[in-house]
């Protein structure tokens, strides 16, 4: 079974069940024999991507029992049709949906769900026959038939199915929303293989990143702050570019500002909203393509183009608003530097340190998600932070890197040995130190080692995005 969408993307049901996420589910031991589990998974995948063809109903019942009842209920479900529509717009969505749905199918067939309590006599007989399908020792002549025409049972099946499909749709909308925000934040090259791997990492480890779903508002605020940073970066100069005044053509993209009104209809309809987000993630929104004069940010400057080591205070006082701003500042720097091939290392510190490299192509998706999902809290020790900063600046590829502290200013630096070593290293390697102080008007101990200090309070964040622009400008 192969599904092909209008743009030629081909997704095979056989390939779908060979994905690692689905193989993990199939491989878990159950009453249903392994071979049958694989066959059932393939049937479910075909039904999700199109329609599984049943050539012989009697033979199908002999092999799969009440799975026929389940398929009949699915085909009459609007909720299932909605999931099928989402699957057509994104080749990661079938994996996500099947991963949530397949265990439910196995549970139905094994009688693990509480369907028997409402209709004990009819349902007990059906499940007794169902269990015999998986029992190789049962005499074939003694096996009971599974009657697919059990109307009462089918009604219970439909009610149970409706509850599960509603749950999948609700969870899916939350996941799609988070994936959309991650795509807007991710410091990659756009909607390419890298972003696809980021989404796969997120979806394959939802338990690890479940907190991101709960923090939608924080992610949206990070997107907004970065948007202001990038908009306000430097002064404006006029030049010829392909893009912002004259209508040219229609193209597929993820540019929300220039999408056609017909696409907006999906967004305002609750039932169609997941389809809109799926198309957004795949850059398949129909948008206007414009050309003409544009405003380009930045003043040509002669600056060194070295790496940056970002030291981010994760103590308890940074929890909440400061945490959101700190993540936005770091990601804004990374998004500017990656296209230039420059490295950014983030060291999260409190009373201990955690190191994250946001420019390691091999594990960038995971490191990015770890950074976003890291929750600030606990004590703090700036002497540990300075020690780790010194260690990094001694490493070959990081020698001469700029050091950036992000903190709320409640810092104490009182280790003379580290301070002396810092002065020598800074002078020898011409290191610059930037301190971004959030929601405070005092840099504390950081004032002793900083070349540039930026005070970012809530009013500045809301009304003076240029402060962010100047910060980024100094660093690049």
C-alpha positions in Angstrom: 0.0 0.0 0.0 1.5 3.4 -1.1 0.0 6.8 -0.6 1.0 9.6 -2.9 0.0 13.2 -2.3 -0.4 16.0 -4.8 3.3 17.0 -4.6 4.6 13.5 -5.2 5.6 12.5 -1.6 5.3 8.8 -1.4 4.8 7.0 2.0 4.7 3.2 2.0 2.8 1.3 4.7 5.5 -1.4 4.7 8.2 1.3 5.3 6.1 2.9 8.0 6.0 -0.3 10.1 9.7 -0.7 9.6 10.4 2.6 11.4 12.1 2.2 14.7 9.3 3.8 16.7 6.8 1.2 15.3 9.2 -1.7 15.5 9.5 -1.0 19.2 5.8 -1.4 19.7 5.5 -4.5 17.5 8.4 -6.1 19.4 6.9 -5.9 22.9 5.7 -9.4 23.9 1.9 -10.0 23.9 -0.6 -12.8 23.7 -0.8 -12.2 19.9 2.0 -14.0 18.2 4.8 -11.9 16.7 3.9 -12.7 13.1 0.3 -11.7 13.6 1.4 -8.5 15.4 3.3 -7.5 12.3 0.4 -8.3 10.0 -2.0 -6.3 12.1 0.4 -3.4 12.2 0.6 -3.5 8.4 -3.2 -3.5 8.1 -3.5 -0.5 10.5 -0.8 1.3 8.5 -2.6 0.7 5.2 -5.9 1.8 6.7 -4.2 5.0 7.9 -2.6 5.8 4.6 -5.4 4.7 2.4 -7.7 1.6 2.7 -6.8 -1.9 3.5 -8.4 -4.2 0.9 -10.3 -7.2 2.3 -10.7 -9.7 -0.5 -12.2 -12.5 1.6 -14.1 -11.5 4.7 -14.4 -15.1 6.0 -10.7 -15.6 5.7 -10.0 -12.2 7.3 -12.2 -13.2 10.3 -10.4 -16.6 10.6 -7.1 -14.8 10.7 -7.8 -11.6 12.6 -11.2 -12.0 14.4 -12.8 -8.8 15.7 -10.2 -6.7 13.8 -12.9 -6.6 11.1 -15.3 -4.9 13.6 -12.6 -2.4 14.4 -12.0 -1.6 10.7 -15.7 -1.1 10.0 -15.9 1.3 13.0 -12.8 3.2 11.8 -14.2 3.7 8.3 -17.3 5.4 9.7 -15.4 7.7 12.0 -14.9 11.4 11.3 -12.1 11.5 13.8 -10.2 8.7 12.0 -10.7 10.6 8.7 -9.2 13.7 10.3 -6.1 11.7 11.3 -5.9 10.3 7.7 -5.9 13.8 6.4 -3.1 14.9 8.7 -1.1 11.9 7.6 -1.2 13.0 4.0 0.4 16.3 4.7 3.5 15.2 6.7 5.4 12.0 6.5 6.2 12.1 10.2 2.6 12.2 11.3 1.8 8.6 10.2 4.5 7.4 12.6 3.2 9.5 15.4 -0.4 8.5 14.9 0.3 4.8 14.4 2.5 4.8 17.5 -0.4 6.0 19.6 -3.0 3.9 17.9 -1.4 0.5 17.5 -1.1 -0.5 21.2 -4.8 0.4 21.5 -5.6 -2.1 18.6 -3.6 -4.8 20.2 -5.4 -4.2 23.5 -8.8 -4.4 21.8 -7.9 -7.7 20.2 -6.5 -9.2 23.4 -9.5 -8.1 25.4 -7.4 -6.0 27.6 -9.8 -3.0 27.5 -12.9 -2.9 29.6 -15.4 -3.8 27.0 -16.8 -6.9 28.7 -18.4 -5.3 31.7 -21.2 -3.7 29.8 -22.2 -6.8 27.8 -20.9 -9.8 29.5 -22.6 -12.7 27.6 -22.2 -11.4 24.0 -18.7 -9.9 24.5 -17.4 -12.8 26.5 -18.2 -15.2 23.7 -16.5 -13.0 21.1 -13.4 -12.6 23.2 -13.2 -16.3 24.0 -13.2 -16.9 20.2 -10.7 -14.1 19.8 -8.3 -15.6 22.3 -8.4 -18.9 20.5 -7.1 -17.2 17.4 -3.8 -16.7 19.1 -3.7 -20.1 20.8 -1.9 -22.6 18.5 -2.8 -25.5 20.7 -6.6 -25.2 20.3 -8.2 -27.8 18.0 -9.3 -26.1 14.8 -12.6 -28.0 14.9 -13.4 -26.7 18.4 -12.7 -23.1 17.6 -15.7 -20.7 17.9 -16.5 -18.4 15.0 -16.1 -14.7 15.5 -19.4 -13.2 14.2 -18.7 -9.7 12.8 -22.4 -8.9 12.7 -22.7 -8.5 16.5 -24.5 -5.1 16.5 -24.4 -4.5 20.2 -20.7 -5.3 20.4 -20.0 -3.0 17.4 -21.8 -0.2 19.3 -19.5 -0.7 22.3 -16.5 -0.8 19.9 -17.5 2.5 18.3 -17.8 4.2 21.7 -14.5 3.0 22.9 -12.9 3.9 19.5 -14.3 7.4 19.6 -12.7 8.0 23.0 -9.3 6.9 21.9 -9.4 8.8 18.6 -10.5 11.9 20.4 -7.5 11.5 22.8 -5.1 11.1 19.8 -6.5 14.2 18.1 -6.1 16.3 21.2 -2.5 15.1 21.9 -1.6 15.5 18.2 -2.8 19.1 18.1 -0.5 19.9 21.1 2.4 18.1 19.5 1.9 19.8 16.1 1.8 23.2 17.8 5.1 22.5 19.7 6.7 21.3 16.5 5.6 24.4 14.7 7.2 26.6 17.4 10.4 24.4 17.4 10.7 24.9 13.7 10.5 28.7 14.1 13.1 28.6 16.9 15.5 26.0 15.5 18.8 27.5 14.4 19.1 25.2 11.3 18.8 26.1 7.7 15.0 25.9 7.5 12.6 23.1 6.7 15.2 20.7 5.6 16.5 17.3 6.7 17.8 18.9 9.9 14.4 20.1 11.1 12.9 16.8 10.2 15.4 15.1 12.4 14.6 17.6 15.2 10.9 16.7 15.0 11.8 12.9 14.9 13.9 13.4 18.1 11.0 15.2 19.8 8.3 12.7 18.8 10.4 9.7 19.5 11.1 10.9 23.1 7.9 12.6 24.1 8.3 11.4 27.7 11.6 13.3 27.9 10.2 16.5 26.3 6.7 16.4 27.6 7.2 19.6 29.6 7.7 21.5 26.3 4.0 20.7 25.5 2.9 22.3 28.7 5.1 25.3 28.1 3.6 26.4 24.8 3.2 30.0 26.0 6.9 30.2 26.9 8.0 28.9 23.5 5.7 31.4 21.8 7.3 34.2 23.9 10.8 33.1 22.9 9.7 33.2 19.3 8.3 36.7 19.8 11.4 38.0 21.6 13.7 36.6 18.9 11.6 38.2 16.3 12.1 41.6 17.9 15.8 41.0 18.2 16.2 40.1 14.5 13.9 42.9 13.4 15.8 45.5 15.3 19.3 44.3 14.5 21.4 47.3 13.4 20.3 50.2 11.3 18.4 49.9 8.0 19.9 50.3 4.5 18.1 50.0 1.2 19.1 47.5 -1.4 17.7 45.3 -4.2 16.4 42.0 -3.0 13.9 39.3 -4.1 11.2 40.0 -1.8 8.9 42.5 -0.1 6.8 44.8 -2.3 5.8 43.7 -5.7 3.6 40.6 -6.4 5.4 38.0 -8.4 3.9 34.5 -8.2 2.4 31.8 -5.9 4.7 29.4 -4.2 4.7 26.8 -1.4 6.3 28.0 1.8 5.8 28.5 5.6 5.6 32.3 5.3 2.5 33.0 7.4 2.5 36.7 6.6 2.1 36.0 2.9 -0.2 33.0 2.8 -3.3 33.0 0.7 -6.7 33.7 2.5 -7.8 30.1 1.6 -5.1 28.7 3.9 -6.4 30.9 6.8 -9.7 29.1 6.6 -8.0 26.0 7.9 -6.6 27.9 10.9 -9.9 29.3 12.0 -11.7 25.9 11.8 -11.0 23.8 14.9 -11.4 20.6 13.0 -9.0 21.7 10.2 -6.4 23.4 12.5 -4.1 20.3 12.7 -4.0 20.2 8.8 -2.9 23.9 8.8 0.0 23.2 11.2 1.0 20.1 9.3 1.2 22.1 6.1 3.1 24.9 7.9 5.7 22.4 9.2 6.2 21.0 5.7 6.4 24.5 4.0 3.3 23.5 2.0 1.2 26.7 2.6 0.3 28.5 -0.6 1.9 32.0 -0.3 2.5 35.0 -2.4 6.0 35.4 -3.8 7.1 39.0 -3.9 10.0 40.9 -5.2 11.3 44.5 -5.3 13.1 46.8 -2.9 13.7 45.7 0.7 15.3 46.9 3.9 18.4 44.9 4.9 19.6 45.0 8.4 23.1 45.8 9.6 26.1 48.1 9.0 29.2 46.6 7.3 31.7 46.2 10.1 35.2 44.7 10.4 34.7 42.2 13.2 36.4 39.0 14.0 34.2 36.0 13.4 35.1 33.7 16.3 33.1 31.3 18.5 31.1 32.2 21.6 30.9 30.4 25.0 27.6 31.3 26.6 27.5 31.0 30.4 23.8 30.8 31.5 22.8 31.2 35.1 20.2 28.6 35.9 19.7 29.4 39.6 16.3 29.6 41.3 16.1 33.4 40.8 16.3 32.9 37.0 13.1 30.8 37.0 10.2 32.1 35.0 10.5 35.4 33.0 14.3 35.6 33.2 14.6 32.0 32.0 12.5 32.8 28.9 14.6 35.8 28.1 17.9 34.0 28.6 16.9 31.2 26.2 15.8 33.8 23.6 19.1 35.7 23.8 21.1 32.5 23.4 19.1 31.2 20.5 19.2 34.6 18.8 23.0 34.5 18.9 23.1 30.9 17.6 20.7 31.7 14.8 23.0 34.5 13.6 26.2 32.6 13.9 25.4 29.2 12.4 25.1 30.4 8.8 28.6 31.8 9.2 29.9 28.4 10.4 30.7 29.7 13.9 30.4 27.6 17.0 28.4 28.3 20.1 28.8 26.3 23.3 26.3 26.8 26.2 27.3 26.1 29.8 24.3 26.0 32.1 25.5 26.6 35.7 24.1 26.7 39.2 26.0 24.8 41.8 27.1 22.4 39.0 27.5 22.8 35.3 25.9 21.2 32.2 27.5 21.7 28.8 25.5 21.9 25.6 26.9 22.4 22.1 24.3 24.0 19.9 26.3 23.7 16.7 27.2 20.0 16.7 25.5 18.8 13.5 25.4 15.2 14.6 23.4 15.8 17.8 22.1 19.3 17.4 18.4 18.4 17.5 18.8 16.6 20.9 21.0 19.3 22.3 18.5 22.0 21.2 15.6 20.2 22.8 17.6 19.6 26.0 18.4 23.3 26.2 14.8 24.4 25.7 13.4 21.8 28.2 16.0 22.5 30.9 14.2 24.0 33.9 16.0 26.6 35.9 16.2 26.3 39.7 18.5 25.7 42.6 21.6 27.5 44.0 24.4 29.2 42.2 28.2 29.4 42.3 29.8 31.9 39.9 33.3 30.7 40.8 32.4 27.4 39.3 31.0 29.2 36.2 34.2 31.2 35.8 36.3 28.1 36.2 34.4 26.3 33.5 34.7 29.4 31.2 38.4 29.4 31.7 38.6 25.6 30.9 36.7 26.2 27.7 38.9 29.0 26.6 42.0 26.9 27.0 40.7 24.3 24.5 42.1 24.6 21.0 39.0 25.5 19.0 37.7 27.8 21.7 40.9 29.9 22.2 40.0 33.5 21.7 36.3 32.9 21.9 34.0 35.6 23.3 32.5 34.8 26.6 28.9 35.8 27.3 27.3 35.6 30.8 23.5 35.6 31.0 22.3 36.2 34.6 20.1 38.3 36.8 23.1 40.0 38.4 23.2 38.3 41.8 26.7 37.2 41.2 29.7 36.9 43.6 33.2 36.2 42.3 35.6 35.8 45.2 38.2 33.2 44.1 41.5 35.2 43.8 43.2 32.4 41.9 40.6 32.2 39.2 40.4 36.0 38.9 44.2 36.2 38.4 44.1 33.4 35.9 41.2 35.1 34.1 43.1 38.4 33.8 46.1 36.7 32.2 44.0 34.6 29.8 41.9 37.5 28.8 44.9 39.6 28.0 46.8 36.9 26.1 43.9 35.9 23.9 42.1 39.2 23.5 38.9 37.7 24.9 35.8 39.9 25.2 33.3 39.4 28.0 29.6 40.4 27.6 27.2 40.2 30.5 23.5 40.3 29.9 21.7 41.2 33.1 18.0 40.4 33.2 15.4 42.2 35.4 18.1 43.9 37.5 20.0 47.2 37.3 23.1 45.8 38.9 25.7 43.4 37.3 27.1 42.4 40.7 30.4 40.6 40.6 30.2 40.3 36.8 31.0 44.0 36.5 34.6 43.2 37.6 35.3 41.1 34.5 32.9 42.4 31.8 33.8 44.6 28.8 30.2 45.2 28.0 27.1 45.0 30.2 23.5 45.0 28.9 20.6 45.7 31.3 17.4 44.1 30.0 14.4 44.7 32.1 10.7 44.0 31.3 10.1 47.5 29.8 13.2 47.2 27.6 12.0 43.8 26.4 8.6 45.2 25.4 9.5 48.6 24.0 13.1 48.7 23.0 13.9 45.7 20.8 16.9 47.6 19.5 18.7 46.8 22.7 18.7 43.2 21.7 19.8 44.2 18.2 22.8 46.1 19.5 23.7 43.1 21.8 23.8 40.8 18.8 25.6 43.3 16.7 28.4 43.6 19.2 28.8 39.8 19.3 28.9 39.4 15.5 
